[in-house]
Amino acid sequence: QVQLVESGGGVVQAGESLRLSCKASGYTFDLYAIKWYRQASGKEREFVVRISPYAALIDYADSVKGRFTASRDNRKNEAYLQMDNLVPEDTAVYFCMVDQDGRGTYWGQGTQVTVSS
């Protein structure tokens, strides 16, 4: 079965960096894009970035453009989100997701990122 497992969250101060990982299993990783979303407490889940199967196209939300960098290693079935110059507004649970074009949408369990001022 399809599984996505995020890791790398933590508590940092404003201006610091974190690197999140998303380990995928149960499907052919390089067939599908990976999306990252985040959800702050009391708010709706919001889109962060989409990375295409071979990273040719990467689309960022305006709120993270220039600070976050998405990448993937198809040999390892992993996607990454490098987050630099973090601000308190980045505090949220971060999720990775794969949409298999009608075959199903799968989410990881999320990893908490907390940025203190």
SVG drawing of the C-alpha trace seen along z (x, -y; Angstrom):
<svg xmlns="http://www.w3.org/2000/svg" viewBox="-10 -37 30 39">
<polyline fill="none" stroke="black" stroke-width="0.4" points="0.0,0.0 1.0,-3.6 2.8,-5.2 4.3,-8.6 6.3,-9.3 7.5,-12.8 10.4,-13.6 12.7,-16.5 10.4,-18.8 11.4,-20.6 11.6,-23.8 13.8,-26.5 14.3,-30.3 13.3,-32.8 16.0,-33.0 17.1,-29.4 16.6,-26.5 15.1,-23.0 15.0,-20.2 12.0,-18.0 12.0,-14.6 9.1,-12.6 9.9,-8.9 7.5,-7.1 6.7,-3.5 4.1,-1.2 4.1,-2.8 6.4,-3.9 7.8,-7.1 9.0,-8.7 5.6,-8.5 3.9,-11.2 4.5,-14.7 4.8,-15.3 3.1,-18.2 3.8,-19.7 1.1,-21.3 1.0,-22.8 -1.6,-23.4 -1.3,-25.9 -3.4,-25.4 -6.9,-26.6 -6.4,-27.2 -7.1,-25.4 -4.4,-23.3 -2.6,-25.3 -0.5,-24.5 3.3,-25.0 5.0,-23.5 4.6,-21.0 7.5,-19.2 7.0,-17.3 8.2,-13.6 11.7,-14.6 11.8,-18.0 11.5,-19.8 8.7,-21.9 8.5,-23.2 5.8,-25.6 5.9,-27.4 3.3,-29.3 4.1,-33.0 4.5,-32.9 7.5,-30.6 9.0,-31.6 12.7,-32.5 13.0,-30.8 11.9,-27.2 13.5,-24.8 11.9,-21.5 13.9,-18.6 13.6,-14.8 15.8,-11.8 14.0,-9.2 16.6,-6.6 15.8,-6.8 12.0,-7.4 12.4,-10.6 11.3,-14.2 12.7,-17.1 11.8,-20.5 14.6,-22.8 13.3,-25.7 15.5,-28.7 15.0,-32.0 12.1,-30.6 9.6,-33.0 7.0,-32.4 4.2,-32.3 5.8,-29.1 4.8,-27.3 2.5,-24.5 2.3,-20.7 3.8,-19.9 2.5,-17.2 3.6,-15.6 1.0,-14.2 0.8,-12.2 -2.2,-12.4 -2.2,-9.3 -4.4,-10.9 -7.7,-9.2 -6.2,-6.2 -6.2,-7.8 -4.7,-10.6 -2.3,-9.8 -1.0,-11.9 1.7,-11.4 1.0,-11.8 2.8,-15.2 5.7,-16.7 5.5,-19.7 7.6,-22.8 7.6,-25.4 9.4,-28.7 9.9,-31.0 10.5,-34.7"/>
</svg>
